[in-house]
Structure formats: structure tokens, C-alpha cells
């Protein structure tokens, strides 16, 4: 690992860009203007939905090749395939422990806060077709066997066509093993992958420049479609969920960060661009390439980043876990459906399994909630109609919490593997330059290791 050194006294510091050209400020303005447009001109706001959808499609277009190049190059260059297996075991143990803590915290808070008490909802007056529609979608992913079989693509290239992260990860890992087995003959392939990685990250840097426009369109559509009034009706549940997620990030993830030797608040500031992308689009997938780049800049090994981040998008969804337990118990409270301690534990166990199939795309958390209720039929499925109006607003918090959780997980596994020290993490988070690093970017950070590209706008 390279030592951390201060910049030379005569080092030239690049001029700061005007505030209005800084990406995260542009995204914030896009979100703010989108809310105003959706509130005052709801029909116009609804018409802006393609802006957000188009941006998400652009990002998803580039995610598969980025993951493929990163994983193959990182694993094949590592030379120690036993280490990859060790990282995989550590990552899965970490994911299960932290995800279970998230589920338990959500269960505890919703029972103490009781946001659904007093609603006295008559389920016979709700639109049952809403719950049935989501239940049908959930049934396709409810089987654990089907989940693991779906990790295997129909063909090598089908993984790239579908964009399924776990399928891409499987294909990339197998390819990495094959390239590593070639020895010196595989070196030209690794060099080609390194150049390909630079190209794909360069494309991502171009795409991300339209993020403010995407945030504007997505927020205008959300507010225009559901209205601010939808927040008021279920404000108690939203407050309980947002508060729980914030406490989880500060206390649980903050404790893990402290153990790793860095501050959770500095880490959040370090990934602020990615968090604002998620805030604007409600999809944590839009921030995946940027997160991979940022984690490598912190000093995490390319192989660790390439394995933990994509896997975490299916197995380490802290925000989704908190949401599912809180939403399920809320619906039971709102419909006056009594749940015993045993039934709540059963619901938690089902949620531990069903949450593993959720992705970072808007609405996936709602579908996994339907899967959970299907397996624990005590809570009426028709009650899902209560949450449709606010799900978009809840998905913001789910995606943000998931993103921070995956970032902390990557650093924790990297520290566990002794790839980076606490002092190195602090130095990078304090915007100090690493020895032999690329020139500073617009935010004063070093360029991504191995990416060979500027970090501007990511």
C-alpha cells in the first residue's frame, strides 16, 4: 500500500470551479426545482418522468461492463484465488449480521413508535387489486431455489443484456479464474481489460453530467403524481422510518466505521455526489460506478471493491430490511391485525430471505414487502394499497441507507483484509493526496486507482 504524503510545497492547486458548476449543487437545484414544478404544475411534472427514467437506463447500460472489467482485472491480477474465497466468506458473514441488526432495529422501533395505531383501516374498502398485482410480481422471486438458479444466465452474453448484477458477477468471476489460469498468456487480456475499464468509466463521467436534469424530472414526476398531501396522511410512518434509518447509519454503521478508523460523517461527505444521485433518482444503481471508484480511492483493493459492492446490492440492503419490518408491522397496526411475538419473529425470518432478492431499482423494496406478506398471510395483502402513494418517498431513504451500508461494508472488509489502514482512510477522507496519485480533481480528491480517469462529476 502506498504511503500517504503531503503535497509538495510548490504543488499547484487547481482553481476552484464556480459553485454553479459543481455537480452536487446542480443536483440539489434539480431536486428543488423538481419539487416546485410538481407541486405548482402537477400535469407538467408527470410529463417529465422520461428524464429520470432515461438517466437510469443510461447508467444501467454501463454498469455491467464496468463490473465485468473491474472484477476480472482485479481477481485475475490478484494471483491468490484463496484470498477471493476468504473475502467472499467474510462479506457474506458481514452482510448477514448487519442485515439482521437492521431488521431487529426496525422491528423494535415500529413496536415502540406504533405509527399505525389508531388508523382503524377497513381493508374491504381498499383496492385489493393493488396488493394482488404486487403479490404476483413477488411470487416470481419468492422461491429461494429460483433465486439461486436465476443467478445463472441463459448464455454468457445474456448477463450483459439483462443487466442482472449477480449474473454479471458470476460470469466475471468465472472469466477471472480462467484468465488467471493462463498465467503469462493472460497478461495481454488484463491489459485490454484495464483499457476497457478506462473507456467505460469515461462514458460514465459523460452520462453523470446530465444527473441534475434527471433529478429535476424524477422529483417533478413524484410530487406531481402523488402530491405533497400523500406525505401528510402517512407522515408518522415516514418519520419513524427516516428516524430509524438515520439512527442506524449513525449508531450501527458509525460504530463499524469507528472500528475501521474513520468517521461516518466524513465518509458521508466523501460520497455526497453519489448520495445526491440516489436522492434525485430513487435508485442506488445510479451511484454504483461512482461508489466503486470512490472505494478504490480510499485504498480498498480492486478485487475487494469489485466483489463486495455488486454483491451487496442483493445481499446487504440495510434500508430495505428496516423498511420491510416497519412497513409490515405498520400495516398490521393500521388494520387492527394482532400479531404475536412468534408471528413477528416469523415475519422477520421471512424478511431475511425475501430481502436478498431486492435490487437498487425503485419499487423493488415494495415488491419484496409483498413477498414477505405473502409468506405471512396474517396481514391482509389488500393493505398494501395504503403505502402506494408514499412508496416513492420511502424508496429515497431505502436507497440512501443501502448505499451508505454498502460503502461501509466495502471499507470494513478491506480493513479486515489489511488492505488499508485507519490512518490512510483518514488522510484520504481529509482530502490529503496519496503518494504517486493522479492530480487532484475538482473536489480535491485523487483519481480512482486503476481507473486511469478523472473523477470529475462522479
Helices and strands as residue ranges (DSSP letters): G 19-21, H 23-40, H 42-47, H 49-78, H 81-113, G 123-125, H 128-139, H 144-149, H 158-162, H 165-181, G 183-186, H 187-207, G 208-210, H 211-226, H 229-233, H 235-247, I 248-253, H 254-260, H 264-270, H 272-281, G 284-287, H 288-297, H 302-315, H 318-334, H 341-354, G 355-357, H 364-375, G 381-386, G 388-390, H 391-416, H 422-429
